Amino acid sequence: MSAMNEIQVLTAFVRALEVGSFSAVGREIGISQSTVSKQIAMLEASLGVQLFARTTRRLNPTPEALQLHEHVRQLLDALETIKSNSRTREAAPQGMLRLTAPTSFGRERIIPLLPEFLGQYPRITVDVVLTDRVVDLIEEGFELAIRAGNLPSSSMIARSLGLIERIVVGTPAYFSKHGTPETPAELVSHNALIYTATATPTRWEFESEHGRQVVEVDGTIRSNDLDSLYDLVLTGAGIAAVPDWLAAADIAAGRLRSVLADYYLIPLSVNIVYSQTRFLTHRARCFIDFTTQALKRSRSSIA
């Protein structure tokens, strides 16, 4: 087998694990499904291990496949970097960029940037997964992730995108019925809708001229989906701490009220992260630089 064929086999393996379908891989790299299947079988025979348990619905990677994937992905990234560096500086970045972002932030702040980004880099395609779950970039085949909140110690390299300012909101009808809190301490008597995709979901920290105040809130509904909680706030089900840009239109229209004007919640940092064990492709670098600059232009909304 030639070196180029070996690279294609390894590429087919990596993408099969990441997308879970031989046919999808075939369409992506321009070969038939049967060819992909044969390449994977040939790789399995060469290694002497089974890499996938085939079912009618999905390919299920074996533990050996998951272990192999990390090393092969690093190799392919290294080859991509070498190829990119060998091109002229004017060479356009290309290929599929896979990234993940929190659902609400991604929908409001990242997705709207894509037309301009792809207009500048027409040879790049983007696969965006919006989820409030913290994904494993290596295992799930992502180059980049956007994350809000304090980052735990890890092998991730982070670049700051700014801060998310948050406010406490509820409907006028809710506050008319339950009273308007004047201090953070009064929040304990309110029904707080808890967003669980943060490090300390029930611990709300405020700053003011009176110093920092910390309150443990509680309520009847918890969820890892911010947009769902926000929809519940609009029904009058309770109060929530949400990004200011998410509630701005509803506050202006009188559907929501922001409270505790003399206090402000500690902002959440927003970072774009990638694994230090992977070579960063040209397309990923372009996206990081573009997004950083684009969000700086809207600094009044995010930071």
Salt bridges, closest charged atoms under 4 A:
GLU18 OE1 - ARG15 NH1 2.44
GLU18 OE2 - HIS69 NE2 2.96
GLU18 OE2 - ARG73 NH2 2.97
GLU28 OE2 - ARG15 NE 2.60
GLU44 OE2 - ARG54 NH1 2.93
ASP77 OD1 - ARG73 NH1 3.33
ASP77 OD2 - ARG278 NE 2.51
GLU80 OE2 - ARG283 NH1 3.89
GLU116 OE2 - ARG297 NH2 3.57
ASP127 OD2 - ARG98 NE 3.03
GLU140 OE2 - ARG133 NH1 2.98
GLU143 OE2 - ARG283 NE 2.80
GLU205 OE2 - ARG203 NE 3.31
GLU205 OE1 - ARG212 NH1 3.06
GLU207 OE2 - ARG212 NE 2.85
GLU209 OE2 - HIS210 NE2 3.80
ASP218 OD1 - ARG222 NH2 3.51
ASP227 OD2 - ARG107 NH1 2.05
ASP250 OD1 - ARG255 NE 2.53
ASP289 OD1 - ARG159 NH1 2.74
